[in-house]
Amino acid sequence: MRRILCITLTLIFGLGTLAQSGEKAVTPLNGIDLTGWKIRGKEDKNKWKVGGAGVDKAGKLIFESTGKELVNTAGGGIDIYTEQEFGDCRVEVEVMVPKGSNSGIYLMGRYEIQILDSFGRDKLGMGDMGAIYSIAVPKFNACLKAGEWQKYVIDFQAPRFEGKKKTANAIFKKVVLNEKVIHENAEVLKGVTGGSIAGSEASVGPLMFQGDHGPVAFRNVRITPKK
């Protein structure tokens, strides 16, 4: 009886520990509306909506009002970013890029990982899927076909400051695309990416998705801050 009780308590304690650990992660998409997000510009240019996303036979985006995904329904819109700011963190996000489309994920609103329909390309450049824009080209092409959901896992270290003086650069410790490691220890030597939310670096910043290029959809966004 004592043994059963011990096992039961161990299981309960273990599950409680996991639950507490899971509570540290931030899931900014509520699947209903844009609560917790800000748009970067005037509302009349905003093309972000919550709903369902897919592609037609030609590979173009199809948007449906029913769904829980964050969708930039057309190109030429504006960027969107989280109200909450982060420093060191792990970002997990699934993205669906239509045929020929282009977008980006900005860590801290400042450092861009490229999103592009790069399926089948032999030679990759700074604009291709998985590139850390102006910093590093991915080791190889891990991009799936347009219209398929693709997953990024990004382990990011924010720049370090002593007062206003920067003492260490930001580092993309590891970037995994579709379960393949495409970057390791990529140091940000050139400062913020063009199109960033601010012209200078900082110790914290939001997660931002680019909306002024092409249509794109995101789901299952999970941000885990690191102490």
C-alpha positions in Angstrom: 0.0 0.0 0.0 2.8 2.4 0.9 4.6 1.6 -2.4 1.4 2.4 -4.4 1.0 5.6 -2.5 4.6 6.6 -3.1 4.3 5.9 -6.8 1.1 7.8 -7.0 2.6 10.8 -5.2 5.6 10.7 -7.5 3.5 10.7 -10.6 1.4 13.6 -9.3 4.5 15.6 -8.3 6.1 14.9 -11.7 3.0 16.0 -13.6 2.8 19.1 -11.4 6.4 19.9 -12.2 5.7 19.6 -15.9 2.6 21.7 -15.7 4.6 24.5 -13.9 7.3 24.2 -16.5 4.7 24.5 -19.3 3.3 27.6 -17.7 6.5 29.5 -18.6 5.7 29.3 -22.3 3.8 32.1 -23.9 1.2 31.3 -26.6 0.2 34.7 -28.1 -2.3 33.4 -30.6 -5.7 32.9 -28.9 -7.4 31.5 -32.1 -10.2 34.1 -31.9 -8.9 37.6 -32.5 -5.8 39.8 -32.5 -5.8 40.4 -28.7 -2.2 40.6 -27.5 -0.9 41.8 -30.8 -0.2 45.3 -32.3 -0.1 46.3 -35.9 2.7 48.5 -37.2 0.9 51.2 -39.1 -2.6 52.4 -39.9 -5.6 50.1 -39.5 -6.8 50.6 -43.1 -3.6 48.8 -44.3 -4.0 45.9 -41.9 -4.6 42.6 -43.7 -4.1 40.3 -40.7 -7.0 38.1 -39.7 -7.7 35.1 -37.6 -9.1 32.2 -39.6 -8.2 29.2 -41.8 -5.5 29.2 -44.5 -4.8 27.0 -47.5 -3.8 27.2 -51.1 -5.7 26.6 -54.4 -4.5 24.6 -57.3 -2.4 27.5 -58.5 -0.8 27.8 -55.1 -2.4 31.0 -54.1 -3.7 31.7 -50.6 -7.2 30.8 -49.7 -8.6 32.4 -46.5 -11.6 31.1 -44.6 -13.3 32.9 -41.7 -13.4 29.6 -39.7 -10.1 28.7 -38.2 -7.6 29.6 -35.5 -4.6 30.7 -37.6 -3.0 34.1 -38.0 -3.3 35.0 -41.6 -1.9 37.9 -43.7 -4.6 37.6 -46.3 -2.9 39.6 -49.0 0.4 41.3 -49.8 1.2 44.9 -49.3 -0.1 45.1 -45.8 1.7 45.9 -42.5 3.7 44.1 -39.9 2.2 42.6 -36.7 4.0 42.1 -33.4 3.4 40.9 -29.9 2.6 43.3 -27.1 4.8 41.2 -24.8 8.6 41.6 -25.2 11.3 38.9 -24.9 15.0 38.6 -24.5 16.6 35.1 -24.5 14.0 32.7 -25.7 12.9 29.7 -27.7 10.4 30.4 -30.5 8.4 27.5 -32.0 6.1 28.5 -34.9 4.5 26.8 -37.9 4.2 28.8 -41.1 2.5 28.3 -44.4 3.8 30.2 -47.4 1.8 30.3 -50.7 3.5 29.8 -54.0 6.0 32.6 -54.7 5.2 34.5 -51.5 7.6 36.2 -49.1 7.5 37.1 -45.4 9.7 37.0 -42.3 10.0 36.3 -38.6 11.7 39.1 -36.6 13.2 38.1 -33.2 12.9 41.0 -30.9 11.3 42.8 -33.8 14.9 43.4 -35.1 16.5 40.2 -36.5 14.8 38.5 -39.4 14.6 34.9 -40.3 13.4 34.7 -43.9 10.2 33.1 -45.1 10.1 32.4 -48.9 8.8 29.8 -51.2 12.2 28.2 -51.8 11.2 24.6 -52.5 13.4 22.8 -54.9 16.2 25.5 -55.1 19.7 24.1 -55.3 21.5 27.3 -54.5 20.3 29.4 -51.6 20.8 33.1 -50.9 20.0 35.6 -48.2 16.4 35.9 -49.3 15.6 32.2 -49.2 13.7 30.2 -46.6 15.7 29.9 -43.4 18.2 32.6 -44.1 19.1 34.9 -41.2 18.8 38.0 -43.4 22.2 39.6 -44.0 23.8 37.3 -41.5 23.8 33.7 -42.7 22.5 31.4 -45.5 21.0 28.1 -44.3 23.3 25.1 -44.5 20.9 23.4 -46.9 17.4 23.6 -48.3 14.9 22.3 -45.8 11.9 24.0 -47.4 8.8 22.1 -48.1 6.3 22.7 -51.0 4.3 25.9 -51.1 1.0 25.4 -49.1 2.5 22.9 -46.7 2.9 23.8 -43.0 6.5 24.1 -42.0 7.9 24.4 -38.5 10.7 26.6 -37.1 12.3 26.1 -33.8 14.6 29.0 -32.9 16.9 29.2 -29.9 17.8 32.8 -29.6 20.2 34.8 -27.3 19.6 38.5 -27.0 22.4 41.0 -27.1 23.9 42.0 -23.8 24.2 45.5 -22.4 25.8 47.3 -19.5 23.8 50.4 -19.2 23.6 51.7 -22.8 26.8 50.0 -23.9 26.4 46.7 -25.8 28.8 44.1 -24.5 27.8 41.1 -26.6 26.0 40.5 -29.9 22.7 38.6 -30.4 23.2 35.0 -31.4 20.9 32.5 -33.1 22.1 29.6 -31.0 20.2 27.0 -33.2 17.6 27.2 -35.9 15.7 24.1 -36.9 13.5 24.0 -39.9 11.3 21.0 -40.5 13.4 19.0 -38.0 16.7 19.8 -39.7 19.3 22.1 -38.2 20.0 24.9 -40.6 22.0 27.3 -38.3 24.1 27.0 -35.2 25.7 29.8 -33.3 25.1 32.4 -35.9 26.2 35.7 -34.4 24.5 39.0 -35.4 27.5 41.2 -36.3 25.7 43.8 -38.4 23.0 44.9 -36.0 19.3 45.1 -36.8 17.8 43.9 -40.1 16.3 46.4 -42.5 12.6 46.7 -41.8 13.1 46.2 -38.1 10.7 47.7 -35.6 13.5 50.0 -34.2 16.8 51.3 -35.6 18.8 50.3 -32.6 19.3 47.2 -30.6 17.9 46.5 -27.1 17.8 43.8 -24.4 14.2 42.9 -25.1 11.7 43.2 -27.9 8.6 41.7 -29.4 8.1 38.8 -31.9 7.2 40.3 -35.2 5.8 38.8 -38.4 6.3 40.7 -41.7 3.1 41.7 -43.5 4.2 44.2 -46.2 5.4 41.6 -48.6 3.3 38.5 -49.5 0.4 36.6 -48.0 1.4 34.1 -45.3 -0.2 32.2 -42.3 1.1 31.2 -38.9 -0.1 28.8 -36.2 1.0 27.1 -33.0 3.2 30.0 -31.9 5.0 29.2 -28.6 7.6 31.4 -27.0 9.5 30.1 -24.0 11.6 32.8 -22.3 14.9 31.7 -20.9 16.4 33.0 -17.6 
